[in-house]
Amino acid sequence: MIALSFANVLGTWTQLGQTLLLVIKKMTTFLRYSFFVVFLFQCFFSTYWTMEAKAPGDIIIGGIFPIHESVQEHGSDSNTTWTCNRLSIGRLSQSMIMVYAIEEVNKKRELGNITLGYHIVDSCGEVSAALENTSSRCDFRLSSLNVLCFRAGDINDPALPPVLAVIGGYYSEICVSVTRQLNLDNIPEISYGATSGLLSDKNKFPSFMRTVPEDDYQVQVIIQILKHYNWNWVGVLTTDGEYGRYAIERLQVHADKAGICLAFVCILPESLKAKRIMHTIEGAANKIAQSNEVSVIISFAKQNHMMYIFDQVLQKPGGKGKVWVASDNWSQSTNVLNTSRWKLDDVGTVIGVTLKSSKSPDYTRFLKNLKPEEYKNNGFLTDFFNSSGTEAFKKEQLIDMTYPYGLFSIQLAVKAITQALKDVCIKKECNPKMLKPSEDALRAAKFSMDGNDYSFDEYGDINSGYEVIVWRDQRSSMDMNNIIGYFDIQTQKLIFNTHVKDILTSRCSEPCFHGTRRKREDSQPVCCYQCVPCPANHFSNKTDSDDCYKCNNATEYSMEGSDKCFLKKVIFLRWENMYHIVLLSFAALGALLIIIVGIIFLAHWNTPMVRSSVGPISVLLLLSLFCTFGAIPFFGGNPSGWQCQARQVIFGLSFTLCVSCILVKSFKILMAFEFDPVVQSTLEKLYKPYLIIPICMLGQVVICTVWLAVTPPKDTWNNYIADGERLKYCDERLFPAFGAMLAYIGLLAIICFCVAFKGRKLPGNYNEAKFITFAMLIYFISWIIFGPVYVTVTGQYLPAVEMVVILISAYGILFCHFFTKCYIILFRKEKNTKESFNEMIRRYTMKDDSLSHCLRPIMHSTYFGIATVIFRLLPCGR
């Protein structure tokens, strides 16, 4: 029973399994049919009206072009449909460039027996349209979705030629979406216009390549244009897509580096289907027109957006006469300006950045010889020639609306694919139908065009460069191929071959010229500032400098608002200085007078006047005075190290010798008339004239030697003496030694003064003490004044202070010691006799009778020359 029950259950389960398998088969058939129906509905009842262009070949190259520039809404909110509209003749011509390039490859049999075909679809300038049009084309075989489209034929059917590469699209946003879909089947995409830097990321877009450089270079071109025309306050217009977002990001980075400010940024919706699109365009137009201080507008918008922008902006009072810097999106698009309503003068100046262009007479000839009936598989071309207008007129339109950059970029893409196929199929046998898409062959391809070699870099880019154009009015059309400059990516330099005249300025603040710097408030943009003059001893030598640079204060100076530093004038007591000349003249006169006095003394050497003056000591005194006057020139002129050392040493030693001689003479005169035996005996012991002088000199020699050995004087600079001047002077350095030298001379002078003061009442012919006293008083007064004056006076006349004091001291001694004697010798000869001297002594002695008995002992002293002279002249016993 149990076995029977188990068999019944097993039979039941077997029947159920068979029934389930039958149901699954029917469900599979139903699902396949359902998917097929869905796809047919998509193909035939799509929300986008689409066309295509096809040509057979062993290998198919896909193409995506924005032949229609926008989409149009139809129906109500509940049942909205969109169709592509606004046929672009320029974009149609671009698709024909691809057709022409492929036909040339086949015609020249560059691939041998292998022929190229093409399948071109319309992106309508919209991402959604591009995705739908590419994914719904069964021949395109772009993704696994196409399996559902053609279940009638297997995807592995060798009769279907493979799509090995796709050329396009033009817009970065479309390429970002399409290349992701293409990447599912490893189909490489080569864009001829998508420049967004995001597409250089090979981790996200491994199969994407392009024959144009990325937008970072285009932004650099725009920045260099702004800098060339000195614009730093600009407005920006862009769209909210991959291209626009990347462009504004790079523009901000490079603008910050270049000191350029974005006065405003208007972002428009990427799609013209977006709600409130016209409201956004109206707001952007108002912003542009109301910003009177912003004369330059940079636009990364699409040509359709610019068409609406111009229509809105040019209606407003402040919207005309601007400078527009156009990106490659619309710089050569003739549709952006309604020339029936507006003129280029209304717009202002349009400076455009375009991709590298090419001229192809062969393509022009191809269009002229074009036969539309041979391209019935090209729905775009058929539709275009079926519209109003003659065939010749249509061909002229295609020729006139051909973008020069498209000729270069699209043909270069076909060249790259052809070379990659050569590398794969010519070098080794291959079956075109069995080829699989691969970007590796494209990356390794090296190809040439117009005599230049090209290849893709590590990012899949070809950095071909940029051209700068300016729009120009012609009688019947707008010239958008007027090239004024070239940008080389290798050197990253923009070279202009011509310049736009009468260009506007667009700055938040006027330029800060040389001698000023920019000063900004915390709340101000970097381009808004005030110009502040550079302070004294600072400069700026470039326009819009942020800082004033400090001069080298040691050797340079500048006035307020200077654009450069000037060398300071080196000042010192120059030889041509009038005061210096006067002082040197007095020094020379003093030296000359000393020579004259010396001659007079030598000529009258044996006269009582010379002998009473202690002749040898007087000659030594004259010699010391001559050296003192000789030290004066060392205090002037351009100071040097040896000069600074020599001047003080010469003066110190010579004047010490001078005072030492005066000291000896003072002692001798005092001894001649000293009648106190005790004092006289003491003086006799102390009086050693040729020993006293060396001893006095020795003290000064020690002081000067120590000074020169430890810290000698040297020439140095005072760089802050006055504006524009630097003083070169002698720095005594060791001022205690300098003070000791002067103090030592002063000490000897005080001793001279005291000794001379004691003998101030001697007989008139012998009364040198009065003159010595007077000379020392002059010395004391002059050097006492010298101290505070020397400390307070600065500048080039500081040496003159010491020169004046030295001259006063030397002249005081010269006049007091020698001029009176020379006067008597030359003009009062009757007093320069023995009788006159005897009479003078007799009168002196008669004043006090008690002195006469004391004179005799002195007569025997051989050390008192004056007393000896006296008693030799006096009669004995008188």
Buried (B, 14 or more C-beta within 10 A) or exposed (E): EEEEEEEEEEEEEEEEEEEEEEEEEEEEEEEEEEBBEEBEEBBEEBBBBBBBBBBEBBBBBBBBBBBBBBBBEEEEEEEEBBBBEBBBBBBBBBBBBBBBBBBBBBEEEBBEEBBBBBBBBBBBBBBBBBBBBBBBBBBBBBBEBBBBBBEEEEEEEEEBBBBBBBBBBBBBBBBBBBBBBBBEBEBBBBBBBBBBBBBBEBEEBBBBBBBBBBBBBBBBBBBBBBBBBEBBBBBBBBBBBBBBBBBBBBBBEBBEEBBBBBBBBBBBBBBBBEEEBEEBBBBBBBBBBEBEEBBBBBBBBBBBBBBBBBBBBBEEEBBBEBBBBBBBBBBBBBBBBEEEEBEBEBBBBBBBBBBBBBEBEEBBEBBEEBEBEEBEBBBBBBEBBEEEEEEEEBBBBBBEBBBBBBBBBBBBBBBBBBBBBBBBBBEEEEEBEEBEBBBEBBBEBEBEBEEEEBBBEEBBBBBBBBBBBBBEEEEEEBEBBBBBBBBEBEEEEBEEEEEBEEBBBBBBBEEBBBBBBBEBEEEBBBBBBBBEBBBBBBBBBEEBBBEBBBBEEEBBBBBEBBBEBBEBEBBBBBEEBEBBEEBBEBBBEBBEBBEEBBEBBEEBEEBBBBBBBBBEBBBBBBBBBBBBBBBBBBBBBEBEEEBBBBBBBBBBBBBBBBBBBBBBBBBBBBBBBBBEEEEBEEBBEEBBBEEBBEEBBEBBBEBBEBBBEEBBBBBBBBBEBBEBBBBBBBBBBBEBBBBBBBEBBBEBBBBBBEBBBBBEEBBEBBBBBBBBBBBBBBBBBBBEBBEEBBEEEEBBBBBBBBBBBBBBBBBBBBBBBBBBBBEBBEEEEEBBBBEBBBBBBBEBBEEEEEEEEBBEEBBEBEBBBBBBBBBEBBEEEE
